[in-house]
Amino acid sequence: MLSEPKYTGCCRLAEILEISRHSTNRFLLREQYEPIDLFREVQGNLNLIGGVLSGDDTVIEKHYSQVGKAHLINYYWSGKHQKAIKGINLIRVC
């Protein structure tokens, strides 16, 4: 997955690499990444003494907004709806 301030997810990665989003999804499915893989990648940058790191993502639905007219509005995958919906992708780490 790729994340930057305005865009996140497989669709953005596909856009940057100029490949289909289906290719990125197939890659992620084939590689069987687990949360431990991300941890191993970043553990050198973490202070592991005490505390808890928690991450969460959600899509704030914006059904009546127009994509392209607002910087944060786009289509994002919603687990609740099991499809891509129009909204704002909010990622929170605390």
BAFI-3210 file (N, C-alpha, C; in Angstrom, 3 decimals, decimal comma, padded with zeros to 6 digits):
// residues 94
n [1|2|3|4|5|6|7|8|9|10|11|12|13|14|15|16|17|18|19|20|21|22|23|24|25|26|27|28|29|30|31|32|33|34|35|36|37|38|39|40|41|42|43|44|45|46|47|48|49|50|51|52|53|54|55|56|57|58|59|60|61|62|63|64|65|66|67|68|69|70|71|72|73|74|75|76|77|78|79|80|81|82|83|84|85|86|87|88|89|90|91|92|93|94]
n.u [000,841|000,346|000,805|000,022|-000,335|-002,810|-003,826|-004,508|-003,929|-004,486|-005,399|-004,249|-001,542|-001,447|-002,009|000,249|002,319|001,527|000,037|-002,532|-005,179|-006,074|-003,846|-002,247|-003,846|-003,900|-001,182|-000,863|-002,586|-001,368|001,128|000,552|000,794|001,250|000,379|002,727|004,758|004,774|005,444|008,059|009,342|009,313|010,214|012,736|012,461|010,820|010,061|010,020|009,477|007,149|003,687|001,092|000,396|-001,999|-003,946|-006,367|-008,773|-011,222|-014,035|-015,456|-018,568|-019,591|-021,838|-023,118|-021,275|-018,964|-016,504|-013,279|-014,027|-013,600|-010,744|-010,241|-012,193|-012,966|-013,108|-013,215|-012,461|-014,954|-015,442|-017,800|-019,800|-018,850|-017,781|-016,412|-016,855|-017,984|-016,233|-014,374|-011,240|-010,196|-007,481|-006,284|-003,826|-002,809]
n.v [-001,170|002,274|005,460|008,862|012,382|013,236|011,023|007,538|004,007|001,093|001,884|004,410|003,707|002,134|004,104|005,798|004,038|003,491|001,205|-001,333|-001,196|-003,633|-005,231|-004,406|-005,215|-008,011|-008,545|-007,918|-009,828|-012,190|-012,085|-012,296|-010,538|-009,717|-008,108|-008,209|-008,006|-005,301|-004,223|-005,253|-003,880|-001,202|-001,184|-000,293|002,428|002,903|003,585|001,268|001,131|000,902|002,120|002,185|001,538|002,371|001,896|003,030|003,049|004,765|005,516|008,513|009,075|010,728|011,105|012,984|014,804|016,137|014,444|015,684|018,319|018,848|018,541|016,254|014,397|011,305|008,007|005,314|002,144|000,557|-001,327|-001,710|-001,355|-003,056|-002,294|000,236|003,518|006,939|009,420|010,642|009,512|008,594|008,220|007,155|007,292|006,483]
n.w [000,000|-000,541|000,788|000,956|001,673|000,369|-000,971|-000,782|-000,846|-002,997|-005,513|-005,925|-005,903|-008,225|-010,099|-009,891|-010,609|-013,116|-013,854|-013,927|-011,480|-010,767|-011,091|-008,932|-006,800|-007,240|-006,853|-004,098|-002,993|-003,846|-002,593|000,087|002,395|005,829|008,983|010,542|008,694|007,948|010,448|010,823|008,826|009,713|012,336|013,241|013,428|015,550|018,973|021,297|023,999|026,371|026,098|023,507|020,145|017,897|015,013|012,635|010,022|008,101|006,010|005,333|004,342|001,400|-000,445|-002,100|-002,968|-005,409|-007,171|-007,724|-007,459|-004,858|-002,862|-001,212|-001,734|-003,109|-004,596|-002,401|-000,941|000,927|003,726|005,049|003,089|001,181|-001,290|-003,499|-002,408|-002,608|-000,910|001,955|002,828|005,911|007,965|010,995|013,445|016,599]
ca.u [000,000|001,054|000,044|000,523|-001,351|-004,119|-004,253|-004,030|-004,495|-004,043|-005,729|-003,234|-000,304|-001,589|-001,919|001,640|003,143|000,923|-000,415|-003,947|-005,419|-006,229|-002,495|-001,796|-004,623|-003,403|000,135|-001,045|-003,179|-000,381|002,246|000,064|001,386|000,643|000,789|004,110|005,650|004,879|006,185|009,486|009,860|009,429|010,563|013,921|012,056|009,865|010,498|009,153|009,403|005,846|002,719|000,344|000,181|-003,251|-004,282|-007,724|-009,160|-012,649|-014,430|-016,560|-019,364|-019,963|-022,552|-023,599|-020,152|-018,437|-015,078|-012,572|-014,405|-013,051|-009,456|-010,181|-013,272|-012,628|-013,717|-012,408|-013,096|-015,664|-015,743|-019,213|-020,609|-018,191|-017,539|-015,838|-017,862|-017,477|-016,080|-013,054|-010,561|-009,595|-006,599|-005,907|-002,832|-002,634]
ca.v [000,000|003,538|006,518|010,221|013,205|013,342|009,795|006,298|002,769|000,371|002,642|005,457|003,022|001,772|005,346|006,263|003,085|003,369|-000,165|-001,432|-001,419|-005,080|-005,782|-004,163|-006,093|-009,382|-008,606|-007,977|-011,127|-013,241|-011,999|-012,661|-009,704|-009,742|-006,935|-008,359|-007,542|-003,851|-003,979|-005,521|-002,826|000,091|-001,306|000,491|003,825|002,955|003,452|000,195|001,128|001,366|002,697|001,373|002,169|001,874|002,516|002,770|003,829|004,813|006,369|009,410|009,057|012,015|010,658|014,068|015,661|015,823|014,132|016,682|019,666|018,951|017,841|014,992|013,504|010,337|006,706|004,487|000,885|000,539|-002,659|-001,714|-001,499|-004,046|-001,708|001,583|004,566|008,306|009,966|011,076|008,425|009,088|007,246|007,689|006,522|007,087]
ca.w [000,000|-000,622|001,434|000,905|002,342|-000,261|-001,623|-000,183|-001,329|-004,201|-006,721|-006,087|-006,271|-009,634|-010,883|-009,876|-011,350|-014,445|-014,080|-013,551|-010,048|-010,604|-010,928|-007,559|-005,918|-007,412|-006,206|-002,648|-002,663|-004,102|-001,643|001,421|003,439|007,155|009,768|011,018|007,629|008,110|011,677|010,576|007,954|010,398|013,744|013,567|013,650|016,654|020,359|021,762|025,457|026,859|025,177|022,561|018,850|017,336|013,742|012,181|008,854|007,842|004,894|005,642|003,120|000,800|-001,645|-002,950|-003,361|-006,730|-007,234|-008,517|-007,007|-003,508|-002,907|-000,477|-002,153|-004,148|-004,330|-001,514|-000,583|002,199|004,216|005,417|001,881|000,329|-002,610|-003,431|-002,275|-002,669|000,418|002,419|003,522|007,141|008,603|012,295|014,190|017,936]
c.u [000,890|000,200|000,772|-000,594|-002,735|-004,655|-003,716|-004,608|-003,936|-004,298|-004,691|-001,895|-000,331|-001,443|-000,475|002,523|002,662|000,652|-001,872|-004,075|-005,611|-004,867|-001,999|-002,555|-004,152|-002,048|-000,022|-001,662|-002,165|000,706|001,839|000,752|000,566|001,083|002,235|005,112|005,851|005,692|007,684|010,123|010,136|009,958|011,809|013,612|011,127|010,564|009,537|009,064|008,063|004,927|002,063|000,189|-001,056|-003,532|-005,679|-007,973|-010,663|-012,894|-015,622|-017,355|-019,766|-020,664|-022,901|-022,513|-019,623|-016,933|-014,416|-012,898|-013,931|-011,818|-009,468|-011,244|-012,782|-013,365|-012,744|-013,186|-013,719|-015,956|-017,214|-020,095|-020,073|-018,068|-016,893|-016,975|-017,194|-017,391|-014,674|-012,455|-009,812|-008,783|-006,085|-004,926|-002,653|-001,988]
c.v [001,237|004,593|007,833|011,114|013,219|012,037|008,585|005,119|002,233|001,174|003,737|004,835|002,658|002,998|005,823|005,347|002,873|001,914|-000,226|-001,670|-002,902|-005,752|-005,581|-005,054|-007,537|-009,560|-008,752|-009,306|-012,253|-013,249|-012,329|-011,861|-009,778|-008,489|-007,010|-007,880|-006,030|-003,509|-004,180|-004,416|-001,520|000,004|-000,527|001,949|003,990|002,853|002,469|000,095|001,742|001,861|001,685|002,174|001,540|002,620|002,121|003,590|003,729|005,686|007,193|009,587|010,466|011,726|011,785|015,047|015,223|015,592|015,160|018,104|019,915|018,054|016,461|013,991|012,607|009,045|005,860|003,226|000,992|-000,895|-002,794|-002,000|-002,569|-003,578|-000,345|002,593|005,930|008,864|010,466|009,920|009,005|007,973|007,866|006,737|007,223|006,102]
c.w [000,000|000,033|001,255|001,391|001,694|-000,814|-000,875|-000,933|-002,626|-005,466|-006,979|-006,496|-007,749|-010,530|-010,996|-010,722|-012,782|-014,809|-013,641|-012,049|-009,767|-010,415|-009,506|-006,584|-006,019|-006,740|-004,694|-002,215|-002,796|-003,034|-000,216|002,542|004,720|007,903|010,264|009,969|007,707|009,354|011,474|009,741|008,715|011,824|014,138|013,867|014,842|017,995|021,003|023,281|025,872|025,750|024,255|021,275|018,236|016,042|013,308|010,922|008,669|006,628|005,354|004,353|002,689|-000,526|-002,607|-003,359|-004,718|-006,657|-008,148|-008,111|-005,580|-003,457|-002,254|-000,898|-003,286|-003,836|-003,526|-001,164|000,800|002,583|004,585|004,205|000,931|-001,117|-002,403|-003,352|-002,316|-001,248|000,678|003,200|004,717|007,779|009,891|012,960|015,525|018,867]
res [m|l|s|e|p|k|y|t|g|c|c|r|l|a|e|i|l|e|i|s|r|h|s|t|n|r|f|l|l|r|e|q|y|e|p|i|d|l|f|r|e|v|q|g|n|l|n|l|i|g|g|v|l|s|g|d|d|t|v|i|e|k|h|y|s|q|v|g|k|a|h|l|i|n|y|y|w|s|g|k|h|q|k|a|i|k|g|i|n|l|i|r|v|c]
***
